[in-house]
Amino acid sequence: ERFQVPVIGYFSAFLGRCSNLTLNQLYYFRTAAGQLNFHRTAEQLMISQPSLSAAIASLERELGVPLFLRKGRHLELSKYGLLYFKEVDALLGRLDSVNATLKRAARPGQGHIDVGYIAPLSPKFMPETVRAFLQQPGYEQVTFGFRELPTRELLDGLKTFLYDVVFCIYEEGEPEVEFVPLLDQELVAIVPPDHPLAAEDQILLSQLAPYPFITYMPHVQIYRDIMAYISQSGWTPQVFCNATGEASISSLVASGFGVSIVAKTDVLDNSQVKLLHLKDRLYKRTIYMAYRRDEEQPPSMQAFLRFVLQRARAQSDSQRHS
């Protein structure tokens, strides 16, 4: 459940135009309009009746119109009061809803977390991680929002509060963002099943040189890393085309358009390609957990960040010892 920030701005603008108004006056008016009796209203609000009468009189002076019609001991809303009550009741209702949402977010085991992540984490990592967190005692009521986007858009959304935490590639020049290394993905070569190199399990980077090369889009970091590794090994790839991610690249390779180097992700488990480890050295892509630096996080958010980090470390230790 997300609160709508514009409601705060609306109240600020509303009170700004009526500089002498206070929220207490609006709450007093709403209660009095519901009771149509100042004595009962004062009792409900636990204030004195003279204080209530003074607050309502001040509100009427500020607005320049009578809100109540006083006929002896009988009290009615004026036509202005009816209009004002309808608007104030709706506005305060929205404010009450925002307050309740924020109070829930501040309680352990409650609140909402908006998560952003890059496409390779969609098949298993992200859904399995969140499901495991929600199975922790005390956190079953936390709700999540999900969005899959490229790293640059995720970081922009993180800084503008669209997301609470994102899982992405590290980028330089982000002083507002805390990057925590989470998991490493080995870079592997992939070739069609009937390719001459498919009989191998390990190859050197240079063995890919004679073949058309399919790779990532030039604007992403992994493209730049792969091109640097290839350059260091002393050859220039014959780039056939660029594609958006492991799923697209592996589909093109499986169809015989060329060979590639990709991050070993869950997407490749169902691809009709042969995976080849690289003998030169261990090339890898690191996935980071990123959140806004120097920001106090609600309890459920703190718990989620700790859980993700501990889970990733436990899985890494298990893989090393297997």
Secondary structure as UniProt FT lines:
FT   HELIX           6..17
FT   TURN            19..20
FT   HELIX           23..35
FT   HELIX           38..45
FT   HELIX           49..63
FT   STRAND          68..71
FT   TURN            72..73
FT   STRAND          74..77
FT   HELIX           79..105
FT   TURN            108..109
FT   STRAND          112..117
FT   HELIX           119..121
FT   TURN            122..124
FT   HELIX           125..134
FT   TURN            137..138
FT   TURN            140..141
FT   STRAND          143..148
FT   HELIX           151..159
FT   TURN            160..161
FT   STRAND          165..168
FT   TURN            175..176
FT   STRAND          177..191
FT   TURN            193..194
FT   HELIX           196..199
FT   STRAND          202..203
FT   HELIX           205..208
FT   TURN            209..210
FT   STRAND          212..216
FT   TURN            218..219
FT   HELIX           221..232
FT   TURN            233..234
FT   STRAND          238..243
FT   HELIX           246..254
FT   TURN            255..256
FT   STRAND          259..263
FT   HELIX           266..270
FT   STRAND          274..278
FT   STRAND          284..292
FT   TURN            293..294
FT   HELIX           299..321
//
